C-alpha cells in the first residue's frame, strides 16, 4: 500500500489537508515485518512505541489468572495499535500478529507535535477512539448478556464493518483467518462451542463458509440475531476545530 494507510483511514470520515497528510505520514517512515504468531509486545513490557498497521491483521489480548487468554480487539490495516498504552509507562495488553503483518512503529513522543500543531487531527483521533470504546463496551455487554451464537455473529459483523472503513466496496464476503480457538478467546467460548455456533449460523442461512472466507447472507437479519450496532458507519465530526 503506497502513501499513509492511517491517513486513508482518517479520510473515511474527513478530507485531510496536505499538511495534515504530511504530519500523519511522518508516523509511518519506518517499517517492520512480523510473521503470524509473533508477539510484537507483551503485557507489562515498557510501552514506548505505537504501531500503524500497513498490511495484515493483529489482535490484542490479556492473560487471566487461570492462564486463559482474552482477546480484546482485532486490528486491521490503517489502525494505530498500542494507543491504550500511551497513558501508561508499561503496556496494558499484548499485541500479536494474527497474520503476517507490516507495521510502522513510532515513539509515542511523536504524538506531541501532532496534537500541538494539528488539533483537528487530534480531535478526529479522539472521536475514533470513542467509537472504538463504545464498540468495546458493546462487546462487553455481549459477552455478559447474549447467547453464544449472538457473540460469534457480532464478531463477524464487527469485522466486516471495520474492514469496510478501508475498503468500502468489499461486499459481503471477506477473509476471516481466525482459528476456532482464537474466535473462542474473543467471544469467551471453547473451540468446540465455536464450531457448533458457526455450523448453526450456516445451517440457519445466516452465513456461508469456504476455507478461510465468510459470506454474510442477510446482514440486517444477522445484526438482529447478534443484537449488533455498527459504530463506525457515521461519526459526528461537525464540532471539530478548523484545519491548521
Beta strands, then each sheet from edge to edge (+ up, - down):
strand 1: 32-34
strand 2: 39-41
strand 3: 49-55
strand 4: 58-63
strand 5: 69-75
strand 6: 80-81
strand 7: 94-97
strand 8: 101-107
strand 9: 173-175
strand 10: 207-210
strand 11: 213-216
sheet 1: 1+ 8- 3+ 6-
sheet 2: 2+ 7- 4+ 5-
sheet 3: 9+ 11- 10+
end
